[in-house]
Amino acid sequence: MKTRIKICGLTREEDVKAAVAAGADAIGFVFYPPSPRYVAPQRAAELVRLIPPFVDVVGLFVNEAPDAVLAACNALPINVLQFHGDEDAAYCRQFGRPYLRAARVRPGLDLVEFARSFPDARGLLLDAFVEGYGGGGHVFDWTLIPPALPGFLILSGGLNAGNVGDAVRRVQPMAVDVSSGVEMGKGIKDHAKIAAFVDAVRAADRAVIEG
C-alpha cells in the first residue's frame, strides 16, 4: 500500500509548491498561535490557492475555541481537522468534518484505549511526548505502538529522510507526517529535504511490497 505523506507547518508559497511538486498527499497548516509555524487563516487561504485538487488541506489546532475553528473552516477549504491538545471526541466531531486525533506517546499511555475514545476519528496521529504541544522534532519509541491498535495510523515525531524508510518498514503506518525534519529553520522548508523525504518513503514502500 502506498504510504501517504503529509508535509506540515508550511508558511511560504515556494514551500507549498515544492511539497506539491515532490508528491505530498497532504499539506498542513498550523493554527496554534504559540507555534513558530503558525499562520493566520487569512494567510493560509492565500497559500491554499497553490494546492491542486486531490491534495488534502489539513488544519492543525490545539485547544482552540470552537468559534475560531469554525472561522478557519469558513475561510479556507480544510479537508481534515487535526487536534493536538486535550480535545475530547464530542469537541472533535462538532465541526462536521473528518478529523485526526493526535496522541503524545510515552510509556504508560494506553494507546488502544485512547483510540477507542475517538471512534469516529479518521485516524490516530502518534507524536512524541514533550512538554507543551507538538513533538519538537523528537522520535519516540516505536515499540510502544501496540499491534492491535484500531483505526488508521499516522506516524509523526522526529521523522526525516534518514529514518522515515525504517519507520515505514517497521511500523507500516497508513501515513507519515513531517515538519521539522524537512526544514532549514522553523517554518522555513528545505526543498531538497522534502524531495529526499518523499523519495525515502517511496523506496520503503517498494521494499515492503517486495518483502
C-alpha positions as CSV (number, residue, x, y, z in Angstrom):
1,M,0.0,0.0,0.0
2,K,1.2,3.5,-0.8
3,T,2.2,5.4,2.4
4,R,0.5,8.8,2.4
5,I,2.8,11.8,3.0
6,K,1.8,14.9,4.9
7,I,4.1,17.9,5.0
8,C,3.1,20.2,7.9
9,G,3.8,23.7,9.1
10,L,4.1,25.4,5.8
11,T,4.2,29.2,5.8
12,R,5.6,30.2,2.3
13,E,4.3,30.0,-1.2
14,E,7.5,28.4,-2.5
15,D,7.4,25.7,0.1
16,V,3.8,24.8,-0.8
17,K,4.9,24.5,-4.4
18,A,7.9,22.3,-3.5
19,A,5.8,20.0,-1.4
20,V,3.2,19.5,-4.1
21,A,5.9,19.0,-6.8
22,A,7.6,16.4,-4.7
23,G,4.4,14.4,-4.4
24,A,2.9,15.2,-1.0
25,D,-0.6,13.9,-0.4
26,A,-1.5,16.5,2.2
27,I,-0.4,20.0,3.2
28,G,-0.8,21.0,6.9
29,F,-1.2,24.5,8.3
30,V,-0.7,25.2,12.0
31,F,-3.4,27.4,13.5
32,Y,-1.8,27.4,17.0
33,P,-0.6,30.9,17.7
34,P,2.3,30.0,20.1
35,S,3.9,27.8,17.4
36,P,6.7,29.4,15.3
37,R,4.9,27.7,12.3
38,Y,1.6,29.5,13.0
39,V,-0.2,31.0,10.0
40,A,-3.4,33.1,10.3
41,P,-6.4,31.6,8.4
42,Q,-6.3,34.5,6.0
43,R,-2.7,33.8,5.2
44,A,-3.4,30.1,4.8
45,A,-6.2,30.9,2.4
46,E,-3.7,32.6,0.1
47,L,-1.4,29.5,0.3
48,V,-4.2,27.1,-0.4
49,R,-4.7,28.6,-3.8
50,L,-1.4,26.9,-4.8
51,I,-2.7,23.4,-3.8
52,P,-4.2,21.4,-6.7
53,P,-7.2,19.1,-6.5
54,F,-6.7,15.7,-4.7
55,V,-4.1,17.1,-2.3
56,D,-5.7,17.4,1.1
57,V,-5.6,20.6,3.2
58,V,-5.2,19.8,6.9
59,G,-5.7,22.4,9.7
60,L,-3.9,21.8,13.0
61,F,-5.4,23.1,16.2
62,V,-4.6,22.9,19.9
63,N,-7.3,23.5,22.5
64,E,-8.8,26.2,20.2
65,A,-12.2,27.9,20.9
66,P,-14.8,26.3,18.7
67,D,-15.7,29.6,17.1
68,A,-12.1,30.0,15.9
69,V,-12.0,26.5,14.4
70,L,-15.3,27.3,12.6
71,A,-13.9,30.6,11.3
72,A,-10.9,28.8,9.8
73,C,-13.2,26.3,8.2
74,N,-15.2,29.1,6.6
75,A,-12.0,30.9,5.5
76,L,-10.4,28.1,3.5
77,P,-11.2,24.6,2.3
78,I,-9.9,22.4,5.1
79,N,-10.4,18.7,4.2
80,V,-9.3,17.3,7.5
81,L,-9.0,18.8,11.0
82,Q,-6.1,17.7,13.3
83,F,-6.4,18.1,17.0
84,H,-3.3,18.1,19.2
85,G,-4.5,19.3,22.6
86,D,-6.8,18.0,25.3
87,E,-9.9,17.8,23.0
88,D,-12.4,15.1,23.6
89,A,-14.5,13.2,21.0
90,A,-17.5,15.5,21.4
91,Y,-15.4,18.6,20.7
92,C,-13.7,17.0,17.7
93,R,-16.9,15.9,16.0
94,Q,-18.9,19.1,16.5
95,F,-17.5,20.7,13.3
96,G,-18.9,18.0,11.0
97,R,-15.6,17.4,9.2
98,P,-13.2,14.5,9.2
99,Y,-10.6,14.7,11.9
100,L,-7.4,13.2,13.1
101,R,-6.6,13.0,16.8
102,A,-3.0,13.2,17.9
103,A,-1.6,11.2,20.8
104,R,1.6,12.2,22.6
105,V,3.2,8.8,23.1
106,R,5.1,7.9,26.3
107,P,5.3,4.8,28.5
108,G,2.1,4.3,30.4
109,L,-0.3,5.7,27.8
110,D,-2.8,3.1,26.8
111,L,-3.0,3.8,23.0
112,V,-5.7,1.2,22.4
113,E,-8.0,2.9,25.0
114,F,-7.1,6.3,23.6
115,A,-8.0,5.2,20.1
116,R,-11.3,3.8,21.3
117,S,-12.1,7.1,22.9
118,F,-12.3,8.6,19.4
119,P,-14.2,6.0,17.4
120,D,-15.2,8.4,14.7
121,A,-11.7,9.8,14.1
122,R,-10.4,9.3,10.6
123,G,-7.0,8.4,12.0
124,L,-4.8,8.4,15.1
125,L,-1.6,10.5,14.7
126,L,1.2,9.4,17.0
127,D,3.7,12.0,18.0
128,A,6.5,12.2,20.6
129,F,5.6,13.5,24.1
130,V,7.3,16.7,25.1
131,E,6.5,19.5,27.5
132,G,4.0,21.7,25.8
133,Y,2.4,20.7,22.5
134,G,4.0,19.3,19.4
135,G,6.7,16.7,19.0
136,G,9.6,19.1,18.9
137,G,11.4,17.0,16.3
138,H,11.8,14.1,18.7
139,V,11.5,10.4,17.8
140,F,9.5,8.2,20.2
141,D,10.0,4.5,20.9
142,W,8.0,2.8,18.1
143,T,7.8,-0.4,20.1
144,L,5.3,1.4,22.3
145,I,2.8,1.1,19.4
146,P,0.5,-1.9,20.1
147,P,0.0,-4.3,17.1
148,A,-3.8,-4.3,17.7
149,L,-4.2,-0.5,17.6
150,P,-7.6,0.2,15.9
151,G,-8.1,2.6,13.0
152,F,-5.7,4.2,10.6
153,L,-2.2,5.1,12.0
154,I,-0.3,8.3,11.0
155,L,3.3,8.3,12.3
156,S,4.9,11.5,13.3
157,G,7.7,12.7,15.6
158,G,11.2,13.4,14.5
159,L,10.9,11.8,11.1
160,N,13.4,12.8,8.3
161,A,14.8,11.4,5.1
162,G,17.3,9.4,7.1
163,N,14.9,7.5,9.4
164,V,11.5,7.5,7.6
165,G,12.3,4.5,5.5
166,D,13.0,2.4,8.6
167,A,9.8,3.8,10.1
168,V,7.7,2.7,7.1
169,R,9.2,-0.7,7.0
170,R,8.9,-1.4,10.8
171,V,5.6,0.4,11.6
172,Q,3.9,0.3,8.2
173,P,1.6,3.3,9.0
174,M,-1.1,4.5,6.7
175,A,0.7,7.8,6.5
176,V,3.7,9.7,7.8
177,D,3.7,13.4,8.9
178,V,6.8,15.6,8.8
179,S,7.6,19.2,9.7
180,S,10.9,20.0,11.3
181,G,12.6,17.1,9.5
182,V,12.3,18.9,6.2
183,E,13.3,22.4,7.5
184,M,16.2,24.7,7.3
185,G,14.6,26.8,10.0
186,K,11.3,26.8,11.9
187,G,8.5,27.3,9.4
188,I,11.1,27.5,6.5
189,K,11.2,24.3,4.4
190,D,14.2,22.9,2.7
191,H,13.1,21.8,-0.8
192,A,15.9,19.2,-1.2
193,K,14.9,17.7,2.2
194,I,11.3,17.5,1.1
195,A,12.2,15.7,-2.1
196,A,14.6,13.3,-0.2
197,F,11.9,12.5,2.4
198,V,9.3,11.6,-0.3
199,D,11.9,9.5,-2.2
200,A,12.8,7.7,1.0
201,V,9.1,6.9,1.7
202,R,8.5,5.6,-1.8
203,A,11.7,3.4,-1.6
204,A,10.5,1.9,1.6
205,D,7.1,1.2,0.1
206,R,8.8,-0.7,-2.7
207,A,10.8,-2.7,-0.1
208,V,7.7,-3.6,1.9
209,I,5.9,-4.8,-1.3
210,E,8.9,-6.8,-2.4
211,G,9.1,-8.4,1.0
